[in-house]
Amino acid sequence: MTRLPARLWQFRANEDAVAAIEFAIVLPFMLLLCMGGVELGNALSINVKVTATVHTIADILSQNKCVTTSDVTGILGASSKVLSPYDISKAVVTLTEVQPTGDHVTAKVIWSQSLNGTARTAGTTVTLPTSLSAVPTTSGLILGEATYAYTPGLGYTISGTVMLSDSYYLYPRQTNFVPTITSGSTPPVPTTSCPTS
């Protein structure tokens, strides 16, 4: 009977391998924290690239007086350089020109073109940010949009695919509208035609 308490006391006093046991308990949490930090860093990096993409494509388009569909295709293609080294096939990048409807809330799509996705339909409406509610109907707005489907390599089972997206509005710089030409004709944009020279 007296041997059992003595053995319990010896077991309690024995500190061999305590550090190893503590390390084994803490290790999964440390690995999870480390891997989570890497995945979060990747997601934040891609999100910055998505924002840079919409700013770049809208800025390039806004500097034109008129564009062809192949011009817009080239501008959309430039987004792959901005998103590099990330995979452009996981991104949907869209350029759209909209005209405010006068209700200070919506704008009508004049034309739209997209890379890896579906463009907005001409004539449909988009909701304007409140900061642009006072834009007159005589001026168009360039809308750049991008969405990136980010799939974490390690945490996919926890979060699944995360959609990172951004949009950006810009005024055309040289004209009120930037019409796009397809087959030598100009879409119906108020008092706007493409220069011949």
N, C-alpha and C positions, 0 to 999 in steps of 0.2 A: 504493500500500500504506500509505503513511503517512497518507493522508487518512481512512481508516476509523477508526483509533484516535482521531484528533483529533475526528471527529464524535461518536464514543461519549463522549469526555470532555466535549464541549460539551453533549450530551444529558443526561449525568449532572449537570452543573453547572447546567443550566437549572431554575429553581424557579418559573417562571411557572405559575399556575393550580394549584399544589400544594394550596392550601386548598380550592379547588373540587373537586378529585379526592377529598380526604379527606372533605369534606362529602357527596359523592355516595356514598361507601362507607358512611358512618355513618348517613345519612338513613333507609334502610329499618329499621334497628334502632331508631332514635329514634321513628319513626312507630309501629312495632309496640309499643314500650314505652308510648307515650302512649295508643294505642287499647286496649291490654290493661288499662291502669290505669282507663280509663273503664268498660270492660266489668266489670272486677272490682268497681269502685265500685257499679255498678248491681246486680250480683248480691248484694253485701253489704247494700245498702239493701233489696232485696226480701226477703232472708233475715231481716232485723230485723223487717220488716212481717209476715212469716209467723209469727214467734215472738209478736209482739204480738197477732196475730189469734187464735191458739189460747189465749193467756192471757185475752183479752177475752171470747171466747164461753164458755169454761169458767167464768169468773168470773161472768158475767151469769146463766148457767143455775144455778150453785150457790146463788144468792141466792133462788131460788124454792122454794116448798113443793110446787108442782104446776104442770105446764105442759100446754098443749094442743099439738097438732101445728102449729097456726098460730103459737103463741108461739115454738116452736122454729124455724119458718121465718123469723120476724122476727129472731130472734137470729142465725141463719145469714146473713140478709140484711145485718145490721149489719157483717159481715166486709168487705163492699165498701167501707165507709167507712174501716175500719182499713187496708185494703190500698191505698187511694187514694194516689197517682194511677195505680197499676198496674192492669192489666186483670183484673177478677174472673173473667172467663170462662176464664182460664188456671189458676185455682185450684180445688182440690177441698177443701171444708171440711166436716168431719163432727163431730157431737156424739153421744156415746154415754154411756149409763149402764151401768156394770158392777157385778157383785156378786162379791166374792171367793169362790172355791169351797171354801176351807179347806185346800187343799194348799200354801198359801204361795207358789205359783208362778203360778197362773192365776186368771182371773176370767171369769164368764159374762156375756154381753151380755144386758141386760134390754130395752133399746130403743135405737134408733139412727136418726138422720136426717142426710141429707147434702145439700149444695149442689153442683151440677155433678158429682156422682159417685154411687156406689152406697153406701148405708148398710150397716153391718155387720148380719149376720143375727142375730136374737134367738136365744139359746140356744147360739151358738158361743162359743168361748173366746178370750181374749187373754192374752198373757203379761204379768204385772205386773213393773214395775221392782223390783229387789231392795230398794229403800228402802220399798216398800209391801207387802212380803211378810207383814207382821204385821197387816194390816188384818183385822178380824173379819168374819165372814160376815153379821153383822147391820147392816153399814153399806155403802152403795153408794159408788161413785166416779164422778165426772164426768170423761169423757175428751174433750178437744178435740184435733182433728187437722187439719192443713192441709198441702197439697202444692201447690207452684206450679211450673208448667212454664216455666222461663226459657230463652228462646232468644236468645243473644247476637246483636246486629245485625251485628257485624263478624267475630266469630270462630266463626260457626256451623259452617263447614266443618272447623274444628279440633276443637271440643268437642261440637258437636251441642246438643240440648236438654238442659239441666241441671235435674234435679228437686230443688227446695229444699223441705224438709219439716221439721215439728216436731210434737210431741205434748205434752200437758200434762194431768196428773191433778189433780183438786181434790176435797176432801170437800164434800158438800152442807152448807150452813151452818145451815139451819133445821130440817131433818129428816134422818133416816137415809138416805132415798131421795127422789128427785124423780121421781115417776111422771108419765107423759105420758098424756093422755086422748085417745082417738079415739072418736068417736060416743058420748060419754057413758059409756064404760066405762073401768075402770082395769086396766092390765095386772097380771099376777100378781107383785106385789112384796110381800115378807113384811111383814105387820102394817102396811101403809101404805095409806092412802086419801086422796084429794084432799079438802081442806076445802071445804064447801059455801058458805062465806061469804068 
